[in-house]
């Protein structure tokens, strides 16, 4: 019994390993990118799917190319295999698909910044509004604290002991509301 | 003939809903109670009328009336009867009727409640419900008639659907139908759409009450108290519909996952987000008399996202596996969404002053402040989803460039927001309404935090070094510990004060405050789901290759041996190609799996059904990708190892338990909550 293909592990790696892997891949890509498959080695299905996963079926929208069961997609996967055999890199293959079928074959818009800027701006705006809301809500409490502080100062000045009615939070609140109405 | 009868009843129902809507407001404005009562009875009548219409459609579907266009499009002679019935919601026209039918059930039900204390709401609730229904029924009457029949022009021989027989034409009866989309021929499809639609339509009721409150000026929290159970049930149906959709995708779509960030999935997810935010934020209004504008806005958004979601699925504006066809109803849906949104927001502005908060925020760490942060996260996720869905349309409109916004965008943009939500889910139950300080919160939080850190270190040492996974597992552990701690704290208090044993204490604790402790069970279930999501998203392993008979491949610690394959005719007009593979883990034989490809002759479409073996640790999920009988190169298989995914399904079952507890009707009359905040006193966390 022979093992004919190997699993592709998605993410059981640390960031450090990831960085090293990216660097190694980059160096390898520079040196042997066009040699690996040029020697006639047939790329495995996993190598084809790795690229197909990042592409969307140009016909049946919302379906990634690696899982699309249609005959057209099977042919596109064969095309990826053929291009890999010819020694084309992942970027070149993706570029080929974009040129032939438009940017909608990519699983993300080419200009990523535009996609991310609106949600980030909305979040920041929401956070800012909430922050302002908190400040506005806290103001009456600040007024109330100032009132209580003033009452304590008055008590000290007049030599009174015990709790002044204004130090009672309920009365303080009542006083404040009466002031608003007057 | 019978199709014409169906169309006739549908048209009558449309007129009844219009009559009901306008009689209600006319009766209200002219102070004629009999008129309002007449409107109420008219609304009560919509359900029997639509049930009759639906029964006629089902009769046509089950009895192969292929002269009816809808029947011709969604059924075929070879389909089993139960699928012919569920084909009702398997196409555009039928699913719109299904929506209206469910809506009418809720509308009729709401007319039967006791209105004595809320008589002033009644005309406006009738108005909103009936206008919504008349819009949907109007779609069927004028644009998507499920009873339209096929007629052949005697001169040109052209066949076209018509509501009424055109001159110089004869009825055309096709020998067989095209059959239901094979993707929809699955038991999951029997329950998934009804659940989702139930969730959609039941959110209309809280909206109707909110609008009634705005119009009548009775803007206290009465409308919330009247509708919170509606909202919980609506949320139950919507949530369960989403989960069932995920399970259906996992079992049927053959991509090894449960959620693909497809625009139509997102369309159903968006009202869920605002609905969930609403369920949390209404508590602030109930306890503290705050956020009245915000709650109104959330329920309005939920309602309009429901309509928008239906528009996305029905109009075909976004092509996906769910969208049936391009249709003329798109602009009308957009018009309806815009009108209702603008009208509702105008009403909020009109009532702005009477919706002012009764108390102020006293602490940034109070429960209400944390709930507000929770709302910020939900709304931010909503913005991500909404933007992701409409961005391709905007791009095409303004730059002419078609683009796809796929899972990487959603995963990156929502990941941190979901993490923040989990953190809040852990902290908020420990904070107090009204007032919390760093010291009080810190005192409650440090124990669960320490234990969660210990668990995370154990996971680091034994399972994974992945940073994202460790953050995720820490948050899961933290939330679970806090929730269990809250349960223990409550039960312990009851044990001491009521002298109950631990089980009775837990039971009574939950029974006395169903919404709170049902909510905690929901939090726990969400964390079980999070374990499943972390597992499949971060640790999924896959491989694909072609095997000869008796050849083996290995993936994720499993050995899979290809044993046999056969092709044979199956029921329901399909040809089945079924492989047999044996699965081993080391030397242990685990059993056989049967991945298969079904080819449906009527729809000329294939389905890839996986062979699965599930455990709590992981799923092995084998797909037969390709097999050509003439070829000698063997069969191609794709194998996924999906770690921890079963926790997702377990979590959804626990979720169901939690929400049923939370939404179960109370026997006793509603207790009157006195707002402690009015005296600016510090309240305890155990409210």
Contacts between the chains, C-beta under 8 A, distances in Angstrom:
chain1	res1	chain2	res2	distance
A	1	B	550	7.3
A	1	B	551	6.5
A	1	B	552	4.3
A	1	B	561	7.4
A	2	B	551	6.7
A	2	B	552	7.5
A	3	B	552	6.8
A	3	B	553	6.1
A	3	B	554	5.8
A	4	B	545	5.4
A	4	B	546	7.7
A	4	B	547	7.1
A	4	B	551	6.9
A	4	B	553	6.1
A	5	B	543	5.5
A	5	B	544	7.1
A	5	B	545	3.7
A	5	B	553	6.0
A	6	B	543	6.7
A	7	B	541	4.9
A	7	B	542	7.1
A	7	B	543	4.5
A	7	B	554	7.5
A	7	B	555	4.3
A	7	B	556	6.1
A	7	B	641	7.7
A	8	B	541	7.0
A	8	B	542	6.1
A	8	B	543	6.4
A	9	B	541	5.6
A	10	B	538	7.0
A	10	B	539	6.9
A	10	B	540	5.5
A	10	B	541	6.7
A	10	B	542	7.9
A	11	B	466	5.7
A	11	B	468	7.7
A	11	B	469	7.9
A	11	B	538	5.1
A	11	B	539	7.0
A	12	B	464	5.9
A	12	B	465	7.6
A	12	B	466	6.0
A	12	B	538	7.9
A	12	B	539	6.3
A	13	B	465	7.4
A	13	B	466	6.8
A	14	B	465	4.7
A	14	B	466	7.0
A	14	B	467	6.7
A	15	B	467	5.9
A	44	B	544	7.9
A	44	B	545	6.7
A	45	B	543	7.8
A	45	B	544	3.7
A	45	B	545	5.4
A	45	B	546	7.6
A	45	B	636	7.1
A	45	B	638	7.8
A	46	B	542	7.7
A	46	B	543	5.6
A	46	B	544	5.9
A	46	B	545	7.6
A	49	B	542	7.6
A	49	B	544	5.8
A	56	B	404	5.0
A	56	B	406	6.6
A	60	B	321	7.7
A	61	B	319	4.5
A	61	B	320	6.4
A	61	B	404	7.4
A	62	B	260	7.2
A	62	B	262	4.9
A	62	B	263	6.7
A	62	B	319	7.2
A	62	B	320	4.3
A	62	B	321	6.7
A	62	B	404	7.8
A	63	B	321	7.4
A	64	B	255	7.3
A	64	B	260	7.9
A	64	B	406	7.4
A	67	B	254	6.8
A	67	B	255	4.1
A	67	B	256	7.5
A	69	B	254	7.1
A	69	B	606	5.7
A	69	B	608	5.6
A	74	B	626	7.4
A	102	B	401	7.6
A	102	B	402	5.5
A	103	B	401	6.0
A	103	B	402	6.9
A	103	B	403	5.3
A	103	B	404	7.9
A	104	B	392	7.4
A	104	B	402	4.2
A	104	B	403	5.5
A	104	B	404	4.7
A	105	B	404	7.3
A	106	B	403	7.5
A	106	B	404	6.4
A	107	B	404	6.1
A	107	B	406	3.4
A	107	B	407	6.9
A	107	B	408	5.9
A	108	B	404	7.4
A	108	B	405	6.9
A	108	B	406	6.1
A	108	B	408	5.4
A	108	B	409	5.7
A	109	B	391	7.1
A	109	B	395	6.7
A	109	B	403	4.0
A	109	B	404	7.4
A	109	B	405	6.5
A	110	B	403	7.3
A	112	B	409	7.9
A	115	B	387	7.5
A	115	B	388	7.6
A	115	B	391	6.0
A	115	B	405	6.4
A	115	B	409	5.7
A	116	B	409	7.6
A	116	B	412	7.9
A	116	B	413	6.7
A	118	B	383	7.2
A	118	B	387	4.9
A	119	B	380	6.8
A	119	B	383	5.2
A	119	B	384	4.5
A	119	B	387	5.6
A	119	B	413	5.3
A	122	B	380	6.5
A	122	B	383	4.2
A	122	B	387	7.8
A	123	B	376	7.7
A	123	B	380	4.5
A	123	B	383	7.3
A	123	B	417	7.8
A	126	B	376	5.0
A	126	B	379	6.1
A	126	B	380	6.2
A	127	B	376	6.4
A	130	B	372	6.1
A	130	B	373	7.2
A	130	B	376	5.6
A	133	B	361	7.7
A	133	B	372	7.6
A	134	B	361	6.0
A	134	B	364	6.0
A	134	B	369	6.9
A	137	B	357	7.8
A	137	B	360	4.6
A	137	B	361	3.4
A	138	B	360	7.2
A	138	B	361	6.3
A	138	B	362	7.6
A	139	B	360	7.8
A	140	B	360	4.9
A	141	B	360	6.1
A	141	B	362	5.5
A	144	B	680	7.4
A	169	B	679	6.7
A	169	B	680	4.4
A	169	B	681	6.5
A	170	B	679	4.4
A	170	B	680	6.8
A	170	B	681	7.5
A	172	B	680	7.5
A	173	B	678	7.8
A	173	B	679	6.9
A	173	B	680	5.2
